[in-house]
């Protein structure tokens, strides 16, 4: 195996390293290979502030664990202390963010300042300053992705914990650079969380209004979900979708009139023609918003790129995001997506959608929602049912154990999990925030109106609750603290999708349609088709920024639009018949969650594979088993969880079966011969 690290010969010369390894080998029962790895890694991290070469040698001999028992005691003590540090720091962060993320606070400018504060920014600096990081690196060295995949099946739970502890200090990023990233992300999150479209100021070509006064939809989530809900509106649904699509395109090219976003009295806007009117009588000029969306994206890029120099030569945020965070090769992820985007099933599913809609597909039909059971249900009726069940936050909080019991969890386990989940009314679309210590709670944030929770809030809430269940199991039930969590964010998205897909069932809506399973398969397939293209745009935008690091917001905007069109033209135009569409660039995650989007389609695929495995099995028992494995590599986790690797083959095969079944059902019935 190739070593991930190169030594820092500027400070620690080869002779000193060899002497250190040799002397430690003569005193320790630990293998020479492990000693060599630890010494070489520490040499890479050691700098002039840590001392001389003699100091390096003496530190290694004094702090390397000579026996397995000593190493285990050190591991347990570090785990105990790190849980204290990360747990309380996480709680501080949550408390500082509450005024910006939870409703009920009177906004103050200082809230935004506290929201940018990263309480962990100095953690790495502090750990290196007092040499704790060097001690950890010496005894628990880092393994790269290839090494983890090659050796992972041979490691026991304790050895996996050692490896995960080794992930903490394989770089030395200064606190000021960490804080710059936190500030850029917090500012981007504030921008996105408060980007709400005043829908009562939107009209079509004949000045008709479709949304009541005070209705605001957050981008992209609120707009997308409203577009999806419109499929059930046979009277006004299509024009509402066309209006929302016009809004989305204007968000992407930053042409929404500032007068509309500022709710200037007397102004209204027709997004299909992108014209602004005053008092519905006179067409007037307007001020397009500045390129703020792309300034935030650029600020995030610059902040994370500034840390590249702190890693191995050639490291970029892109490579770190995939190989270190997702622990999947970028090439493998792209090939996984392309295998579905170019599959013959795409056009066949599109044909079914066309027939079900009774019209030619339009670009916004990438969000076609007609395969879901709820698509045939009236949105207002759903809202009424949810509000009656959950008139306030407390009602939803109290019902969480019942939701888990309905999903197959034992009452004891359901109550155990839910004591560690807290529901909050969200300012934004909603999110889940996990705890970092076992005495704390995970946060479930979703939207509540003055009348209570509506269906959108409930749908998002069930998704976020899936995250909370994973966050609780993978913190409390894993073998050791450093195995907490999941292989990557796609695995928590998978469980969130599983919960979200059962939202109507949990409300008591029964579906006896024999086509339900086939329709659900097509829904997952079409969702993957949509979000995989979005993810490729996200990846290509980051690759472009690395190729053009000195770009400005205006140039970046046009690059994003060009890339979105290119991906659309390659994978969507042949299906929809429309070219040069920018819609794949609408996702808010592109701005405030760098390179996160790939987790969604991977999550859909994992969700489908887990769903296949769970057939005729108890969901609660299996979820508890799977997510208690903790943070293994994605390949090993899937192998132990469901017996297969991450693939699109299962979904494509099931999709073809569903296509054939639905096409057969759509054939006109034959008249009996006399």
N, C-alpha and C positions, 0 to 999 in steps of 0.2 A: 504494500500500500504506500502511496505517495504521502509524505508528511504534508499537512495543511500549512504548517508554520515554517517560516524562514527565520533563522536566528538573527538577533540584533548584534552583529559583530562589532558595531561601533562601541558598545559598552562591555560585552562579555565575549572574550575571544575563545576560539575553539579549544585551546589548551586548558583553559579554566573549566570549560564545560566538561571535557573528557575526564579531568581529574575529579571533578565533583561526582560524575556518574560512577567512576571507578570506586571511589571511597565509599559512596552510599551503597553500592552493590556488595561491598565486603561487610557491611554492618546490618543489612536488612534481609528479611525473608520475602520481601516484595520482589517480583521478577525484574530483571535488568531492563526489559523492554518498557515496563511501566515507569521505572526510574528515569530512563533516557527520555521518554516522552515528556515527563513532568519537568525535568531540568531544561530541556530544549524550549518548552513552551514558556517557562518562567524567564529564560534568557531573552526571548523575544519581547516579553512585556517589561523587563527591567530597564530603567533609564537612569540617567545621572543623578536624579533626585533621590534615588533609592540607595545609593552608596557605590562603593568601589567594587572591583572584582573580588577582592578579599571578603568584603561584606556579603557579596552574592554567595560565595563558597560557604561561608560560615552560616548564613541564613538557611541554606539548603540542608546542611548537616544537622542543624539544630531543629528544623521544623518538618523534615520529611518523616512520615510515619513508618516506623521500622517493622511493625507487625500488623497483621490483619485486624486484630482486636483494637489496636490503637487507631487505625484508620476508621473503623466503624464508630468508635466513640467520638472521633472528630466530626464525622459525617452527621451524627445525631445532634451534636451540639450546634453545628452550623445550621442545620435544619430548624432547630428550635429558635435560634436567634434571627434567622432570616424570616421566619414566619412572623415573629414579633415586629421586625422592621417593615416588611412589605405589608403586613396586615394593617398596622396603624397608619402607615403612609397612604395606603389605599383609602382608609376611612377619612383621613384629612382631605384627600383629593375630592372624595364624594361630597363632603360637607362644604368645601369651598365652591364646588360646581352647582350646588343645589339651587341657588337663586337664578342661574342661567338655564337649568335643565328641568326644573320642577315648577309647576304653576303655584300661584298663591303668594308670590313675593312681589314687592314693589321694586321694579328695576332701578338700579343705580349704576352710574358709570363705573364705580369701583368694582362692581360684580365682574365685569369683563376683565378687569386687571387681575383679580384673584383667580379667574378661570384660566389664565395663561400661566399661572405659577405651577411649576413641576416640582413637587416635593421630593421626587426621586432623582432630580437632575444631578445632585452632588453625591449620590450613593456610590457610583463607580470611583469617582475621585477620592472620596473618603476611604473606601475600602483599599485603594492603592496607597493612599497616604499613610495609613496605619499598617500596611502590608498584609491585611487579611486576604485581599485578592491574590497576592503572590503566594501566600500559603495554600489557598484553595487551588490555584493553578498548578502548584508543585505536586500536590497530592491527588488532585482530581483533574487530570489533563483533558483537553478538548479532543473530540473525535468528529471528523467531518461526515457528511451524509453517506458517502460511499462506504466508509468504515462502519457506520452504524447499521447500514443495510446488510453488510457482509457478516458482521458479528452479532447482530441484535438477537437472533434466535437462540444464541448460545448463552446470552447474559441472563442471570436471574434478576429478581426484583431489586435486590440491593445493588447489584452491579449496574443496572439501568439507572438507579438513583444516583450512583457515582457519576455516570456519564452525563446525566442531566445537570448535576451540579457543575460539571466541567463546562457546560454551555455558558455559564454566567460571565466568565472572565477570559474570553478568547480575543478581546480587543480592549483598547484603553481610550475611550472617548471622553474628552474633557467635559466638565460640567457646563461650561458656557455653550458648547455645541449641543448638548442635550437640552438645555433650556431654550435655545433657538428653535429646535424642532417642536418642543412643547408649545411655544408661543405661536408658531406658524400654524400648527394643527388646531389650537384653541381658537385662533382668529378665524380660520376657515370654517370650523364647526359653528361658531357664532353666526357667521354669514349665512351658512346653509340653514341653520335652525330657525333663523328669522326671515328667510326668504319665502314669504307667503303672498300668493296672488289674490288680490281683492276681486273675487269672481263676480260680484254684483256690478262691476264696472266693465264687464265683458259683454259684447253683443255680436250678433251676426250681421250679414249684409243688409237686413231689413230692420235693424235696430232692435230686434227682439231680445229680451233678457231671459236667461235660463237659470240663474242662481239668485237666491234671495239676499237681501241686504245683510251685510256682516259675514257672509260666507267667504272664508279664506282657505286656500289649498296650498299646502307646502310643496315645494319642488324637491325631488321628483315624485316622492311617494304619494302625496295627496292627489296630485294631478293624474298620475298613473292609475291609482285605485279608483278615482272618479271615472276615468276613461273605461276601466274594466266594468264598473257597475253599470255603465250606460248600455251595455249589450242587452240588459234586461228591459230597457226602455224602448219599446218598439215605435213609440210616437216621436220622441225627441232625441233618442239616443245617438243617432248618426251625426246630427248637427252638433251636438255637445262634444262628441269625439273629435270632429273636425276643428272645432274651436280650441279644444285642449291641445290638439296636435299643433295648431298655429302658435299657441302660447309656448309650447316646448321648443319649437324651432327658434322663436324669438329669444328665449332664455339662452339657447346655445350661441346665437350670433349677437347676443347682448343688445337687441334692438327694442326691447320692451320700453315704452315711454316712461321716463322717470316720473311724469305727472301721475301715471296710473299707480306705480309702486308707492308713491307718496300719498295716494288717495286725495289728490288735489280736487277741490270741489268743482263740480260742473264737467269734468272730463270723463269720457268713456272711450273704449278702444275696441276696434274690430280686428282681431288677430289674423283672420283669414286674409284680409287685404292689408293688414298692418297699417291702418289709418286711425287717426285720433280725431275725436269730435268734442266740441264744447256745447254743453246743454243740448245734445242730440240734434243740433241744427247746422252748425258750421264746421266744416273740416278745418282743422288747425294743425300747425306744425307741432312737433313735440321734441323733447330732448331725450335721445337714447341714453340708456344707462351706460356708465363707463365700463371698461373691461375688468370689472372687479372680480368676476368669477375666475378669470385666468390669472389675475394678479395673485390670488390666493393659491392657486395651483403652482404657480411659479415660485412663490415664497416657500411652499412646502418642499418643492424640488431642491431649491438652493440650500435649505436647511439640512436636508438629509444627505445631499451630495457632499456637503462640507465635511461629513464624517468619513468619507471614503478613505481618506489618507490614514485613518486610524485602524484600518483592517489590512489584510493580506494584499499584496500587490495585485492590481487588476480587479479588486472587489468593487462592486457597485451596489446601489440600493436594490436594483433589480435582482442581481444574483443572490444578495442576502435575503431578500423577501421570499424568493422561491426555495433556495437550497437550505437556508438556515431557519426560516420561519415556517413556510409551508412544508419544507423538507420533501419537495418534489422538484425534479429538474424542469426548468422552463420549457425545454424542447418537448418533454413528455406531456406537460400540461397543454401546450399548443396542439400537439398531435392528437391528444384526447378530444379537444374541442373540434378540431377540423374533421375528425372521423365522424362526428355527428352532423356538423354543418354541411358536409358534402355527401351525406348518405342519401340514397334514393327515397328513403321514407319522408324526407322533407317535403318534396313536391306532392307526394300522396296525401300527407296530412293537410297540406295547403288546399288541395282539391276538396277534401272533406269539409274544411272550414268554409270555403267558397259556397258549397252547396247548402250548408247550414245557414249561412248568412243570406243567401239568395242574391248576392251581388259580387262584383269583382273585389278582390282584396285591395285594401289601402295600406299604406306603410304602418299606420298605427295598429294594424291588426297583428303585429308582433306580440301585442298584449291580449290577443283574443282570449276571452275568459269563458267561452260557451261550453267548454267541456266540464267545468265544475258544476256540482249540484246546485250551488247557490245562484248560478247564472240564470236559472229559470225562476228564481224567487224575487219578489218585489223588494227593492232596497228599503223602501219606507217601512214595509212590514218587518223586515229584519231589524231595522233600527228600533222599532217599537218593542219587539220581543227582547232585544238585548237591554234596552233601557229599563224595562219592567223587571228583568232579572238582576241587573246591576245598576241601581239608581245612583250609586256613589262608589268611591274607592273602597270603602270598608266592605261593601257587599261582595265585590270581586275578591278581595283579600280572603274573606271567610270561606269562599267557595273553592279556593285552590285545592284543598285536600280532596274534595268531592270530584274535581276534575281528574285528579290522578287515580282515584279509586275506579272511576269509569273507564280509565285507560288500562286497568289491570294491575295497578299497584296495590299492595296490601294496605289496609287502613293504618297499620303501624308505620310502614315505610312512607306512606303519603303524608302523615302528620309530621314525621321526622323531617322530611325534605322541606315541607312548607313552613316549618318554624324558622327556617333560614332564608326565607324569601319575603321581601317587603315591596308592596305595590305603591307607586307614586304616580300622580298625574303629570304627564310629560308636556313640556313646552314644544318640543319637536315631534316628529312622527312616532318616536318610541325607540327604546333600546333596552338591552339587558346589561348589567354591570356586575360582574362576579366579585365575590369576596376573596381575600388573600390570606385570611386566617379563620380557623374553625370556630371562633367565637363570634364572628361577624355574619352579616346577612348579604345575600345577593339582591340587587335592585331590579325590579320589573317596572319599567316606565312605558306607559302608553297614554293615548289621549282620552280625556273625559270632557264632555260638554257640560254646560250648566244643568242639563236635564239628566245627566248620567253618561254611561258609556254607550256609544252607538256601535253599529256592526263593524265599521272600519277599526275602531279602537279595540273591539273585542278580537277581531281577526289578527291584528298586530299583537295584542296581548297574549293570545295563545302561542304565537310564534316566539315571543320573548320569554314566555314561561318555559318553553322547551329549552331555551338557553339556560334558564335558571336551574332547571332540573339537572342538566349536564354539569353546570358549574358547582352545584352542591355535591353530587355524587363523586365527581372527579376531584373534589377537594377533601371530602370526609372519608371516602371509602377506598382511596388508593393506598398502595403498600407503604409509601413514604412521601414526605412533603415535596420532594423534588420531582416526583412523578405526577404531581397535580396537573390537571388540565387534560387536553386532548392533543393528538398529533398536530393538528393545525385547525384553523378556524372553520374549515369546511366541515369538520366532524361535529362541531357544535351547531352549524347551520343545518346539518342533516337532521338532527333531532328536533330542531326548531321547525323545520318543514314538516316533519312527521306530526308534530302537535298541531300545527296550523292546518294541515290537511284534514284534521278530524274536528274542526271547529263546529260545523253544523251538527255532526253526530253528537257532540257534547251538549249542544243546545236542545237536543231531542228531536231533530229533524230526521226522519227515517227515509231511506231511499231503497226501494225494493226493485229498482230497475236492474235487469240482468246485464245491461250494458255498462253499468257503473264502473266496473274494474277496467274495462277497455277504454272508457272515456277518461278515467283517471290517468291511465298510462299515456294517452295522447296529450293530456294536460301537462304532465311532467316533461314529456318530449318537447312540446312546443315552448315551454318555459326555458328549457335548456337551449333550444335553438335561439331564443331571444337573447338570453344573458351571456351566452358564449361569444356572440358577436360583440356585445358591449365590453366583455372582458378583453377580447383581442384589441379593441380600440384602446383600452386603458394601457395595455402592455406596450402597444406601438407608440402611444403618446410619450411614455416614459423613455422608450428607446430613442425617440426623436429629441427629447429634451437633453439626453446625454450627448447626442450628436451636435446639439446646438445650445451649449450651456450659457451662452451670452444673449439668448433671445430676450425679447420683451413681451409684455402681455398681449399686445396687438398681434404680433407675429405668431405667438403661441395659439391664439384664438383661431387664426386661419389654418394653422397646422392641424389643430384638433379637428376642425371641420373637414379639412382635406382627408385626413386619415379615416374619419367616420364615413365619408363618402366612398373611399376606396374599399373598406371592409364591407360596406353595404353593397356596392356594385359587384363584389366578388361572390358573396354568399346569400344575398337577399334579392337583388334586382332580378335575377333569373326566375325567382319564384313569384315576386309581387308585380313585376312589370314596370316598376318605377326605378329610375336611376338617380344618382346624386343626392341621396337623402342623408341628412346629418343626425337623425334622431338617435343613433346609437351613442351619441355623446351627451345625453341628457342626464345621466345618473349622477346624483349628488356625491356618491362615494368617490368619484374621480377627483373631487375637490378636497374633501376632508378626511378621506381614508385611503392613503396612497397604496395602490396595487392590491386593494382588498377584494375587488370585484371577482377575481378568479375563484374565491372561496365559495361563491354562490353556485355556479354550475357544478363544481366538484361536489359541493354539498348535495345538490339535486341527485347526482349520480350515486353518491354514497347512500342517500336517503332511499333511492329506488332499490339498490342492492340489499340494504338492511330490511326494507319492506318485503322484498321477496323472501328473505330468510325468515322473517317473523311470521309468515303465513302459518296459521294453525299453531302458533306459539304464543305464550303470554308476554305481552309487550312490556309490562312492568318488570317482570323477572329478567327478561333479556336485556333491557336497557340498563338495569342495575348491574348486571354482569359485565356488559360491554364497556360501560363508561367507568367502571372501577379499575379497568386496566391502566388507565392514565395515559401519560404522554410517551407512547412508543412511536416508532416511525409509522407513517401512514400505511406502508406495505405490510408491516408486521401486525399492526392493529387490525387491519381488514382480514388478514389471514386468520388471526385468532378469533375475531368476532364473527365472521360469516363464512370463512373458508375459501375466499376468492380475493383477487387483487382488484383495485379500482379499474373499471373498464366500462365502455359504452356498449359492449356486445349484448349484455343482458337487456338493457333498455331498448336497443335497436331490434332485437329478436322479439321482445314483447310488443313493441310498437307495431311491427309488421303483422303480428297475430291480431292485434287490436284493429288495425286498418282493415284487414280482410274481414273480420267479424262485422265491423260497422258498415263497410261497403255492401256486404250481403244484406244487412238489415235495411239499408237504404234503397235497395232495389224495389221497384213497383211490384206489388203482389200480383201473381198470375191468376187470371180468371179460370175457374173450373170449366172444362169442356162439357157441353150437354151430351 
